[in-house]
């Protein structure tokens, strides 16, 4: 259930291109969240965007959270990725049914909304996470990611994202790319990239034609003498555990813990990202309260 994520660098070192085959990742996402077709497309796009952005992070343990709040019927969409591109994601309302849009495609913008904000929070080991945001420009997600980089990081970027959903609601294919110009990129690189991007219709169309991540990267970077820089095999992966859930519960205040222990026969916590459930007994919750009280006394 792993994806393929490859990063290329132009011969002059001025253009970086990452291409993701996220088909297996999106299939696992759909299996867990049981999303409707348009929500699969929306959450899949956001998940792959987070994976691609995560892969730009420099250090092991760095993470990025991408949050989209567009005011649409799907509610808030959230995706969290690490430096290898591994991702987990969540949508408030996984089942939304909408007519196809004017182009005969799944109406992602209609599901997520267009009146809102895309937030990007990078936790890179500093005292406070870096946070940037941009107003949504289309709700189609790829264009919004492109705008985010222009507004918040001043990095000229081209982003493409696509999820093709089968009639039975499974994922046929899914992919994405991120092409970025470094500050010293010459005008000739910009002109070449603009020409290359004119030939890119959609990521899923290229994938249906049998093109893999390498072939798509070479098409995006044609004329730039691109070479493979590095690669990863990211997955849809949640890092929740009973231990981490217990720490989260133990962070609650003592009165809340004692109330939970007194009123609930068992305390069940469900992970939003993977739907795993962790059950705690009233005795365990009482022990947390006792330990916290003793520590504070």
Rosetta silent file (secondary structure, phi, psi, omega in degrees, C-alpha in Angstrom):
SEQUENCE: XXXXXXXXXXXXXXXXXXXXXXXXXXXXXXXXXXXXXXXXXXXXXXXXXXXXXXXXXXXXXXXXXXXXXXXXXXXXXXXXXXXXXXXXXXXXXXXXXXXXXXXXXXXXXXXXXXXXXXXXXXXXXXXXXXXXXXXXXXXXXXXXXXXXXXXXXXXXXXXXXXXXXXXXXXXXXXXXXXXXXXXXXXXXXXXXXXXXXXXXXXXXXXXXXXXXXXXXXXXXXXXXXXXXXXXXXXXXXXXXXXXXXXXXXXXXXXXXXXXXXXXXXXXXXXXXXXXXXXXXXXXXXXXXXXXXXXXXX
SCORE:     score description
SCORE:     0.000 S_00000001
   1 L     0.000   33.926 -178.576    0.000    0.000    0.000 S_00000001
   2 E  -102.356  154.711  174.921    2.910    2.323   -0.698 S_00000001
   3 L   -96.223 -177.274  175.718    3.229    5.146   -3.169 S_00000001
   4 E  -127.895  121.735 -177.543    6.158    6.185   -5.321 S_00000001
   5 E  -128.236  117.997 -177.365    7.603    9.660   -4.802 S_00000001
   6 E  -125.132  142.096 -179.050   10.564   10.834   -6.870 S_00000001
   7 E  -120.530  131.682 -179.010   12.389   14.152   -6.863 S_00000001
   8 E  -117.433  152.380  177.121   14.357   15.511   -9.811 S_00000001
   9 E  -126.632  134.768  178.674   16.760   18.435  -10.115 S_00000001
  10 L   -65.572  160.742 -177.346   17.454   20.355  -13.317 S_00000001
  11 L   -59.069  -32.071  179.148   20.980   20.339  -14.739 S_00000001
  12 L   -90.845    3.565  177.041   21.609   23.895  -13.568 S_00000001
  13 L    72.093   15.914 -173.788   20.234   23.149  -10.091 S_00000001
  14 L  -104.246   -9.258 -178.008   17.562   25.824  -10.391 S_00000001
  15 E  -131.425  129.478  177.609   14.373   23.735  -10.743 S_00000001
  16 E  -114.584  134.155 -179.094   13.131   21.001   -8.412 S_00000001
  17 E  -132.396  123.597  174.777   10.349   18.633   -9.466 S_00000001
  18 E  -114.417  134.372  179.315    8.644   16.022   -7.281 S_00000001
  19 E  -126.810  132.848 -176.156    6.171   13.526   -8.740 S_00000001
  20 E  -120.742  125.827  164.353    3.968   11.231   -6.676 S_00000001
  21 E   -94.415  100.791 -174.689    2.098    8.101   -7.677 S_00000001
  22 L  -104.557   22.813 -175.831   -0.312    8.092   -4.752 S_00000001
  23 H   -56.720  -52.488 -177.422   -2.728    5.450   -6.031 S_00000001
  24 H   -66.618  -34.574  178.206   -2.180    2.948   -3.218 S_00000001
  25 H   -63.498  -44.277 -179.149   -2.172    5.684   -0.591 S_00000001
  26 H   -71.691  -30.678  175.404   -5.537    6.994   -1.787 S_00000001
  27 H   -63.885  -41.723  178.118   -6.968    3.491   -1.978 S_00000001
  28 H   -67.444  -39.374  177.103   -6.106    2.961    1.679 S_00000001
  29 H   -58.961  -46.857 -180.000   -7.546    6.378    2.550 S_00000001
  30 H   -65.284  -37.959  179.840  -10.846    5.512    0.816 S_00000001
  31 H   -62.983  -40.687 -177.410  -10.951    2.090    2.500 S_00000001
  32 H   -73.465  -47.574 -171.528  -10.589    3.636    5.953 S_00000001
  33 H   -92.086  -12.033  178.668  -12.882    6.636    5.589 S_00000001
  34 L    51.731   50.210 -176.973  -15.457    5.095    3.182 S_00000001
  35 L   -76.331  150.891  170.093  -15.687    8.397    1.337 S_00000001
  36 L   -70.717  169.235 -173.847  -18.143    9.212   -1.435 S_00000001
  37 H   -56.583  -48.108 -175.837  -16.615    9.774   -4.883 S_00000001
  38 H   -70.091  -32.061  176.968  -16.251   13.545   -4.612 S_00000001
  39 H   -73.638  -33.328  173.269  -14.842   13.330   -1.070 S_00000001
  40 H   -60.475  -44.962  179.653  -12.361   10.672   -2.200 S_00000001
  41 H   -63.997  -43.566 -177.493  -11.186   13.081   -4.898 S_00000001
  42 H   -68.382  -52.221 -177.619  -11.007   16.031   -2.492 S_00000001
  43 H   -69.085  -33.039  176.255   -9.328   14.289    0.442 S_00000001
  44 H   -63.166  -44.517  178.090   -7.070   12.363   -1.933 S_00000001
  45 H   -61.265  -46.121 -178.721   -5.854   15.582   -3.520 S_00000001
  46 H   -64.841  -38.223  179.202   -5.205   17.196   -0.149 S_00000001
  47 H   -62.431  -43.746 -179.887   -3.423   14.065    1.092 S_00000001
  48 H   -70.341  -33.979  174.771   -1.097   14.029   -1.911 S_00000001
  49 H   -61.376  -45.000  178.574   -0.466   17.766   -1.570 S_00000001
  50 H   -62.441  -41.644  179.066    0.570   17.201    2.055 S_00000001
  51 H   -60.829  -45.625  179.748    2.788   14.283    1.023 S_00000001
  52 H   -65.008  -41.624  178.186    4.538   16.392   -1.626 S_00000001
  53 H   -68.133  -40.634  178.062    4.999   19.327    0.765 S_00000001
  54 H   -57.040  -36.863 -178.043    6.189   16.970    3.501 S_00000001
  55 L   -69.976  -12.926  175.671    8.886   15.677    1.176 S_00000001
  56 L   -83.887  -11.438  179.838   10.308   19.206    0.954 S_00000001
  57 L   -69.761  151.772 -168.468   11.037   19.168    4.704 S_00000001
  58 L   -93.822  -31.173 -168.030   14.688   18.762    5.587 S_00000001
  59 L  -119.633  145.913  173.672   14.940   16.747    8.773 S_00000001
  60 L   -56.947  136.141 -178.270   13.627   13.399   10.085 S_00000001
  61 L    95.109  -16.318  174.806   10.740   14.045   12.444 S_00000001
  62 L   -67.365  144.645  177.892    9.619   17.207   10.663 S_00000001
  63 E  -137.095  158.247  173.848    5.902   17.261    9.842 S_00000001
  64 E  -130.895  138.439  175.137    3.468   19.403    7.908 S_00000001
  65 E  -114.873  124.932  178.218   -0.257   19.819    8.507 S_00000001
  66 E  -113.549  121.338 -175.064   -2.395   21.058    5.630 S_00000001
  67 E  -123.702  128.559 -179.654   -5.886   22.199    6.623 S_00000001
  68 E  -119.300  120.486  178.537   -8.572   23.329    4.219 S_00000001
  69 E  -124.842   94.059 -174.458  -11.631   25.140    5.498 S_00000001
  70 L  -107.400    0.530  178.265  -13.673   26.273    2.520 S_00000001
  71 L    79.010   11.299  179.916  -17.173   26.320    3.981 S_00000001
  72 L   -86.712  174.717 -177.060  -18.433   23.492    1.764 S_00000001
  73 L   -65.041  -19.780  177.509  -20.625   20.510    2.739 S_00000001
  74 L   -74.313  -15.464 -179.009  -17.578   18.272    3.255 S_00000001
  75 L    78.228 -151.216 -178.684  -16.527   20.477    6.159 S_00000001
  76 L   -82.244  135.710  173.844  -12.881   20.766    7.187 S_00000001
  77 E  -110.284  140.614 -175.357  -10.283   18.601    5.448 S_00000001
  78 E  -140.512  134.986  175.709   -7.000   17.857    7.210 S_00000001
  79 E  -138.644  137.950 -179.341   -3.842   16.019    6.122 S_00000001
  80 E  -124.772  128.962 -178.465   -0.611   15.460    8.052 S_00000001
  81 E  -131.614  155.654  176.556    2.620   14.282    6.400 S_00000001
  82 E  -104.577 -172.583 -173.878    6.198   13.611    7.475 S_00000001
  83 L   -71.527  -12.594  176.667    9.518   14.251    5.724 S_00000001
  84 L   -96.668   -3.801 -179.628    9.248   10.987    3.753 S_00000001
  85 L    93.057   -0.707  174.509    5.798   11.839    2.426 S_00000001
  86 L   -61.664  140.757 -171.870    3.884    9.409    4.644 S_00000001
  87 E  -140.024  152.407  169.662    0.441   10.874    5.207 S_00000001
  88 E  -137.354  149.500 -174.157   -2.744   10.539    7.235 S_00000001
  89 E  -150.666  168.906 -173.531   -5.906   12.540    6.621 S_00000001
  90 E  -156.087  145.225  173.899   -9.444   13.261    7.735 S_00000001
  91 E  -132.005  137.392 -177.826  -12.615   14.914    6.447 S_00000001
  92 L   -54.908  -49.842 -175.904  -15.504   16.098    8.643 S_00000001
  93 L  -123.503   97.024 -172.490  -18.218   14.679    6.379 S_00000001
  94 L   -72.690  -14.446 -179.487  -16.916   11.772    4.273 S_00000001
  95 L  -118.844  107.047  175.246  -20.133   11.274    2.311 S_00000001
  96 L  -131.504  131.334  179.119  -21.255   14.180    0.135 S_00000001
  97 L  -114.113  122.924  179.893  -23.236   13.702   -3.080 S_00000001
  98 L  -136.297  151.788  173.240  -23.138   16.448   -5.714 S_00000001
  99 L   -64.444  159.458  175.485  -23.884   16.644   -9.455 S_00000001
 100 L   -63.125  154.593 -179.934  -20.875   16.696  -11.781 S_00000001
 101 L   -78.301 -175.234 -175.219  -19.449   20.146  -12.472 S_00000001
 102 L   -62.119  -22.750  179.298  -19.685   22.057  -15.751 S_00000001
 103 L   -91.660    4.041 -178.701  -16.735   20.066  -17.152 S_00000001
 104 L    77.581   18.504 -179.017  -18.411   16.741  -16.352 S_00000001
 105 L  -109.337  166.771  174.723  -15.959   16.076  -13.519 S_00000001
 106 L   -58.990  133.846 -173.333  -16.402   15.449   -9.802 S_00000001
 107 L   -86.442   75.299 -179.176  -17.242   18.787   -8.202 S_00000001
 108 H   -62.625  -44.257  179.803  -14.389   19.013   -5.689 S_00000001
 109 H   -60.963  -37.469  178.265  -14.745   22.786   -5.335 S_00000001
 110 H   -66.190  -34.043 -179.071  -18.444   22.340   -4.613 S_00000001
 111 H   -75.070  -44.077 -175.819  -17.689   19.798   -1.892 S_00000001
 112 H   -89.693  -20.608 -178.442  -14.926   21.697   -0.094 S_00000001
 113 L    90.802  162.805 -178.281  -16.205   25.205   -0.808 S_00000001
 114 L  -124.317   -0.974 -178.641  -14.434   28.233   -2.220 S_00000001
 115 L  -109.589   82.256 -177.378  -14.951   30.822    0.515 S_00000001
 116 L  -177.128 -150.816 -168.458  -12.262   30.021    3.018 S_00000001
 117 E  -140.555  144.556  169.915   -8.602   29.406    3.728 S_00000001
 118 E  -104.029  121.741  179.661   -5.814   26.893    3.148 S_00000001
 119 E  -107.671  139.625  174.868   -3.528   26.622    6.171 S_00000001
 120 E  -129.091  117.651 -178.558   -0.058   25.052    6.141 S_00000001
 121 E  -117.792  118.566 -179.334    1.647   24.416    9.490 S_00000001
 122 E  -106.415  121.252  175.974    5.218   23.089    9.481 S_00000001
 123 E  -100.715  100.076 -173.082    6.610   21.607   12.686 S_00000001
 124 L  -117.924   30.646  174.173   10.350   21.639   12.032 S_00000001
 125 L    83.661    5.817  176.828   11.720   21.454   15.563 S_00000001
 126 L   -82.320  174.732 -179.672   11.617   25.171   16.305 S_00000001
 127 L   -61.212  -40.373  177.657   10.085   26.631   19.458 S_00000001
 128 L  -126.505  141.879  176.889    6.905   27.403   17.537 S_00000001
 129 L   -63.150  149.894  173.487    5.673   25.762   14.305 S_00000001
 130 E   -79.772  132.058 -177.887    5.838   27.817   11.115 S_00000001
 131 E  -128.860  130.138  175.643    2.334   28.713    9.966 S_00000001
 132 E  -133.679  162.046 -179.044    1.219   30.145    6.640 S_00000001
 133 E  -155.706  159.468  175.749   -2.128   30.573    4.960 S_00000001
 134 E  -149.186  147.716  175.004   -3.816   31.761    1.807 S_00000001
 135 E   -68.902  142.230  179.708   -7.363   32.493    0.762 S_00000001
 136 L   -63.510  138.525  177.973   -8.791   29.812   -1.518 S_00000001
 137 L  -104.282  -23.414 -179.225   -8.660   30.720   -5.185 S_00000001
 138 L  -146.780  -23.531 -174.355  -10.645   27.805   -6.627 S_00000001
 139 L    78.063    1.546  178.709  -11.299   25.052   -4.091 S_00000001
 140 L   -86.893   -3.344  172.080   -9.753   22.598   -6.561 S_00000001
 141 L    81.386  -52.817 -179.904   -6.785   22.298   -4.150 S_00000001
 142 H   -61.163  -46.221  178.655   -3.871   22.216   -6.630 S_00000001
 143 H   -63.733  -33.706 -179.971   -4.417   25.866   -7.585 S_00000001
 144 H   -70.851  -36.578  175.721   -4.788   26.727   -3.910 S_00000001
 145 H   -65.379  -43.179  177.089   -1.466   25.037   -3.062 S_00000001
 146 H   -57.362  -44.405 -179.809    0.193   26.969   -5.893 S_00000001
 147 H   -66.546  -37.362  178.082   -1.230   30.198   -4.481 S_00000001
 148 H   -57.712  -47.885 -178.450   -0.068   29.305   -0.968 S_00000001
 149 H   -63.784  -35.287  178.419    3.553   29.009   -2.089 S_00000001
 150 H   -68.794  -43.039 -175.526    3.297   32.326   -3.933 S_00000001
 151 H   -77.347  -47.430 -168.491    1.699   34.159   -1.000 S_00000001
 152 H   -97.637  -27.513 -177.215    3.366   32.632    2.045 S_00000001
 153 H  -119.917   -3.828  179.157    6.745   31.336    0.888 S_00000001
 154 L    51.733   41.868  177.780    7.363   33.450   -2.230 S_00000001
 155 L  -115.949  113.743  176.373    8.368   30.336   -4.184 S_00000001
 156 L   -59.558  122.294 -169.932    7.152   30.152   -7.809 S_00000001
 157 E  -138.838  143.310  168.816    5.385   26.794   -7.910 S_00000001
 158 E  -119.873  127.931 -178.394    3.305   24.665  -10.223 S_00000001
 159 E  -125.742  135.543  173.262    1.157   21.993   -8.577 S_00000001
 160 E  -130.160  136.300 -178.760   -0.993   19.316  -10.179 S_00000001
 161 E  -140.441  142.132  177.877   -3.183   16.835   -8.319 S_00000001
 162 E  -156.859  142.311  174.889   -5.661   14.240   -9.522 S_00000001
 163 E  -134.433  119.767  177.966   -7.733   11.313   -8.256 S_00000001
 164 E  -100.384  121.668 -175.020   -9.707    9.157  -10.672 S_00000001
 165 E  -105.749  132.233  178.141  -12.556    7.303   -8.957 S_00000001
 166 L   -73.852  161.898  177.621  -14.130    4.131  -10.367 S_00000001
 167 L   -57.576  -28.602  179.220  -17.924    3.683  -10.592 S_00000001
 168 L   -86.818   12.258  175.436  -17.732    1.317   -7.572 S_00000001
 169 L    77.896   -0.049  173.227  -16.115    4.189   -5.587 S_00000001
 170 L   -77.632  166.332 -178.456  -12.654    2.577   -5.475 S_00000001
 171 E   -90.654  123.669  176.921   -9.620    4.562   -6.643 S_00000001
 172 E   -77.523  -53.943  175.558   -8.487    3.893  -10.210 S_00000001
 173 E  -158.714  158.936 -179.245   -5.349    6.033  -10.011 S_00000001
 174 E  -154.419  139.891 -179.473   -4.091    9.087   -8.165 S_00000001
 175 E  -161.656  173.798  179.304   -1.052   11.281   -8.526 S_00000001
 176 E  -165.872  163.788  176.029    0.440   14.699   -8.148 S_00000001
 177 E  -144.744  157.240  177.058    3.439   16.887   -8.841 S_00000001
 178 E  -138.919  116.107  178.166    5.166   19.922   -7.402 S_00000001
 179 E  -115.584  126.962 -176.023    7.575   21.951   -9.551 S_00000001
 180 E  -131.667  139.607  177.320    9.442   24.801   -7.887 S_00000001
 181 E   -94.946  130.784  175.009   11.857   27.456   -9.119 S_00000001
 182 L   -80.836  160.923 -171.237   14.784   28.385   -6.909 S_00000001
 183 L   -56.847  -28.612 -175.698   15.617   32.107   -6.530 S_00000001
 184 L   -95.747   14.537 -178.675   18.499   32.015   -9.036 S_00000001
 185 L   -62.773  129.598  179.286   16.525   30.285  -11.826 S_00000001
 186 L   -73.808  161.190 -179.936   17.303   31.889  -15.199 S_00000001
 187 H   -59.037  -33.395 -179.225   14.583   33.205  -17.482 S_00000001
 188 H   -62.388  -36.381  176.851   15.275   30.377  -19.928 S_00000001
 189 H   -65.342  -40.678 -179.377   14.201   27.810  -17.318 S_00000001
 190 H   -62.959  -45.073  179.742   10.967   29.696  -16.713 S_00000001
 191 H   -62.548  -43.495 -179.591   10.176   29.800  -20.428 S_00000001
 192 H   -63.236  -42.947  179.348   10.944   26.082  -20.812 S_00000001
 193 H   -63.178  -42.436  179.239    8.743   25.153  -17.847 S_00000001
 194 H   -59.823  -40.356  177.490    5.860   27.209  -19.164 S_00000001
 195 H   -65.309  -42.995 -179.045    6.102   25.358  -22.472 S_00000001
 196 H   -62.895  -41.741 -176.721    6.255   21.987  -20.711 S_00000001
 197 H   -68.679  -24.137  177.014    3.228   22.725  -18.548 S_00000001
 198 H   -62.075  -27.338 -177.393    1.152   23.579  -21.611 S_00000001
 199 L   -89.452   -2.549 -178.475    1.333   19.895  -22.571 S_00000001
 200 L   -95.277  111.301  178.400    0.154   18.640  -19.177 S_00000001
 201 L   -83.829  -66.752  175.003   -3.596   18.063  -19.204 S_00000001
 202 L  -149.989  152.019 -178.807   -4.122   16.144  -15.970 S_00000001
 203 H   -61.789  -44.134 -176.181   -2.018   13.809  -13.865 S_00000001
 204 H   -67.777  -32.054  177.009   -4.572   11.002  -13.973 S_00000001
 205 H   -64.742  -41.835  177.724   -4.842   11.225  -17.761 S_00000001
 206 H   -63.846  -40.650  179.861   -1.078   10.762  -18.036 S_00000001
 207 H   -66.214  -37.892  177.838   -1.216    7.837  -15.611 S_00000001
 208 H   -65.883  -25.409  177.272   -4.020    6.210  -17.590 S_00000001
 209 L   -81.648    3.451  176.020   -1.786    6.450  -20.645 S_00000001
 210 L    93.424    8.920 -178.906    0.714    4.288  -18.770 S_00000001
 211 L   -82.551  129.551  177.222    3.117    6.995  -17.644 S_00000001
 212 L   -93.275 -175.269 -176.584    4.839    6.368  -14.313 S_00000001
 213 H   -59.298  -39.600  179.269    6.407    8.939  -11.976 S_00000001
 214 H   -62.049  -46.618 -176.995    9.664    8.953  -13.966 S_00000001
 215 H   -65.602  -39.942  178.449    7.915    9.557  -17.275 S_00000001
 216 H   -65.983  -41.579  178.539    5.758   12.341  -15.870 S_00000001
 217 H   -62.151  -41.808 -179.845    8.810   13.999  -14.293 S_00000001
 218 H   -65.825  -33.725  177.565   10.703   13.836  -17.579 S_00000001
 219 H   -69.021  -41.715  178.839    7.740   15.421  -19.360 S_00000001
 220 H   -66.658  -34.148 -173.653    7.558   18.222  -16.796 S_00000001
 221 L  -105.615   18.826 -179.879   11.323   18.770  -16.915 S_00000001
 222 L   -54.476  135.194  178.194   11.860   18.340  -20.662 S_00000001
 223 L    80.850    3.426 -176.979   14.783   20.419  -21.924 S_00000001
 224 L  -113.916    9.483  177.815   16.177   21.004  -18.427 S_00000001
 225 L    52.567   47.941 -175.068   18.617   18.036  -18.248 S_00000001
 226 L   -73.739  145.000  175.791   16.889   16.728  -15.148 S_00000001
 227 E  -130.649  147.853  179.064   18.412   13.981  -13.026 S_00000001
 228 E   -63.855  127.254 -179.248   16.907   11.907  -10.241 S_00000001
 229 E   -94.848  -50.196  177.592   17.825   13.438   -6.891 S_00000001
 230 E  -164.945  174.958 -178.648   16.163   11.032   -4.455 S_00000001
 231 E  -151.436  161.494  179.821   13.070    8.902   -3.942 S_00000001
 232 E  -145.828  162.400  175.421   10.713    7.609   -1.282 S_00000001
 233 L  -123.502   75.553 -176.452    7.933    5.055   -0.919 S_00000001
 234 L   -72.228  160.020  180.000    5.367    6.867    1.217 S_00000001
 235 E  -135.201  162.257  165.754    2.240    5.251    2.571 S_00000001
 236 E   -77.319  110.485 -171.925   -1.065    6.243    4.096 S_00000001
 237 L  -143.614  128.603  176.854    0.074    5.611    7.658 S_00000001
 238 L  -103.895  137.569 -177.654   -1.244    6.626   11.059 S_00000001
 239 L  -103.032   20.600  178.498    1.122    6.763   14.027 S_00000001
 240 L   -69.813  159.934  178.018   -1.533    6.581   16.740 S_00000001
 241 L  -159.446  165.872  178.038   -1.144    4.080   19.587 S_00000001
 242 H   -64.548  -37.236 -179.947   -2.723    3.212   22.908 S_00000001
 243 H   -63.002  -45.932  179.993    0.254    4.794   24.685 S_00000001
 244 H   -66.697  -35.968  178.226   -0.115    8.104   22.833 S_00000001
 245 H   -66.454  -39.229  177.836   -3.865    8.087   23.436 S_00000001
 246 H   -62.698  -39.938  178.631   -3.280    7.503   27.150 S_00000001
 247 H   -64.199  -37.668  178.430   -0.915   10.502   27.246 S_00000001
 248 H   -64.373  -44.501  178.719   -3.588   12.612   25.565 S_00000001
 249 H   -64.197  -40.894 -178.199   -6.180   11.565   28.144 S_00000001
 250 H   -65.897  -16.751  178.900   -3.724   12.144   30.991 S_00000001
 251 L   -79.326  -11.401  178.254   -3.299   15.747   29.812 S_00000001
 252 L   -70.099  158.785 -179.526   -6.923   16.484   30.756 S_00000001
 253 L   -73.762  159.637 -174.447   -7.596   18.232   34.063 S_00000001
 254 H   -59.256  -46.518  179.629   -8.325   16.207   37.180 S_00000001
 255 H   -58.936  -38.721  179.236  -12.056   17.100   37.499 S_00000001
 256 H   -65.608  -43.119  178.846  -12.684   16.046   33.893 S_00000001
 257 H   -62.334  -43.579 -178.626  -10.886   12.741   34.402 S_00000001
 258 H   -67.545  -37.087  177.261  -12.812   11.994   37.603 S_00000001
 259 H   -64.055  -42.407  177.941  -16.124   12.867   35.932 S_00000001
 260 H   -61.597  -45.534 -178.108  -15.328   10.517   33.030 S_00000001
 261 H   -64.291  -34.439 -177.190  -14.408    7.703   35.406 S_00000001
 262 H   -78.776  -32.007 -169.887  -17.593    8.173   37.453 S_00000001
 263 H  -103.891  -14.570 -174.347  -20.070    8.480   34.602 S_00000001
 264 L  -117.470  129.601  178.939  -18.795    6.172   31.839 S_00000001
 265 L   -65.178  -29.656  171.885  -18.636    2.348   32.018 S_00000001
 266 E  -154.356  153.256 -177.777  -15.708    2.512   29.601 S_00000001
 267 E  -110.814  113.985 -177.969  -13.907    5.326   27.836 S_00000001
 268 E  -109.556  128.484  178.237  -13.489    4.781   24.099 S_00000001
 269 E  -117.219  124.862 -178.479  -11.287    7.034   22.002 S_00000001
 270 E  -108.945  130.233  178.413  -11.463    6.741   18.209 S_00000001
 271 L   -75.275  127.400  179.848   -8.641    8.031   15.993 S_00000001
 272 L   -65.233  -29.192 -172.027   -9.955   10.370   13.291 S_00000001
 273 L   -84.578  -31.412 -175.914   -7.203    9.387   10.880 S_00000001
 274 L  -130.044   -3.884  179.672   -7.403    5.574   10.927 S_00000001
 275 L    66.401   12.097  172.741  -10.604    4.805   12.935 S_00000001
 276 L   -65.331  143.351 -179.231   -8.689    2.624   15.423 S_00000001
 277 E  -113.897  138.061  178.143  -10.430    2.525   18.792 S_00000001
 278 E  -123.640  125.664 -174.988   -8.719    2.524   22.191 S_00000001
 279 E  -110.063  133.526  178.855  -10.730    1.564   25.285 S_00000001
 280 E  -124.205  142.859  179.525   -9.859    2.577   28.844 S_00000001
 281 E   -85.434  159.396  174.736  -11.536    1.439   32.061 S_00000001
 282 H   -56.023  -34.351  179.551  -12.761    3.815   34.774 S_00000001
 283 H   -64.300  -38.969  178.848   -9.983    2.426   36.996 S_00000001
 284 H   -66.342  -40.700  179.503   -7.348    3.455   34.447 S_00000001
 285 H   -67.124  -39.916  176.780   -8.819    6.951   34.175 S_00000001
 286 H   -61.414  -40.177  177.942   -8.964    7.235   37.980 S_00000001
 287 H   -62.150  -37.707  176.824   -5.287    6.228   38.150 S_00000001
 288 H   -63.509  -43.957  179.283   -4.449    9.036   35.720 S_00000001
 289 H   -63.359  -43.266 -179.920   -6.320   11.517   37.915 S_00000001
 290 H   -61.239  -43.616 -178.434   -4.615   10.203   41.065 S_00000001
 291 H   -64.722  -39.816 -179.046   -1.163   10.459   39.445 S_00000001
 292 H   -69.134  -38.679  179.643   -1.832   13.999   38.268 S_00000001
 293 H   -66.000  -42.142 -179.497   -3.127   15.041   41.671 S_00000001
 294 H   -64.855  -38.460 -179.377   -0.104   13.553   43.409 S_00000001
 295 H   -66.770  -34.674 -176.829    2.272   15.317   41.010 S_00000001
 296 H   -85.239  -10.503 -176.043    0.577   18.663   41.592 S_00000001
 297 L   -84.138    0.000    0.000    0.455   18.367   45.372 S_00000001
